[in-house]
Amino acid sequence: MPELPEVEVVRLGLQTHVAGRTIREAEVLHPRAIRRHALGAEDFAKRLAGSRVEAARRRGKYLWLELSDKEALLAHLGMSGQMLVQPEEAPDEKHLRVRLRFDDDGPELRFVDQRTFGGLALDDLNEVLLPDTIAHIARDPMDPAFDLDAAVRALRSRRTEVKRALLDQTLVSGIGNIYADEALWRARLHWSRPTEKLTLAKGRELLTAASDVMNAALGAGGTSFDALYVNINGQSGYFDRSLDAYGQEGLPCHRCGTAIRREPFMNRSSFSCPRCQPRPRANSR
Ligand SMILES: [Zn+2]
């Protein structure tokens, strides 16, 4: 799954290159790419033809095009999904799944997905212009309307480990494994700390750290898309230079020099500093 800063780069690209244009036709080249659209390819294409793209929107890591007629074209990027803006004459990509042509005969929007875990689907917009299927997703810490204290209260009301709460998209959205580890490192919290023991101040520090680290990633990665090309897998270089915890096993902590440790976490890994982020005592719950 791409993380929030990568999704935001794609959203910005779509807003720049696609918003304000009217779709002339949609071509589905692989049925799997629209499997989440229950009514099938014909319905998908029929409903998109003539729709105007009002804006490119995002909630957490969920991305959609807001269309006229209170509809949304939701993009699930999966592991390898890309949204490409390409001139009509550009040869088809090997893994091109869906193509949108516009009535201005300008560049096409192409959904390319090698592993076909991703896909596109049409959804209705609710009264606050959120697609119905993601209306339960919370705001992310980079959202201008994000309510920090409300999010901290929600976090503390869950009786769970702090990293599990950070990854729960209904509490705070947009934080994946990488930015969770980075935020926990900045706030000097071990991932298994119980949420109900977090002070209000520590909770604020943690979510502010999550926002800061994602903003920094966006600053590092958001500069490479001004070409007519929007690429979810465009490596920002951020991961090589700027991570303090994630993927840093055995390397010295940038704060205290202790070797970063890796621990198993929900079929994945958690990276932390043994000294800055001590494990909670066993009886602390
Ligand atoms: Zn340390």
Residues whose N, C-alpha, C, O or C-beta is under 5 A from the ligand:
A	BS01	ZN	C253 R255 C256 G257 T258 C273 R275 C276
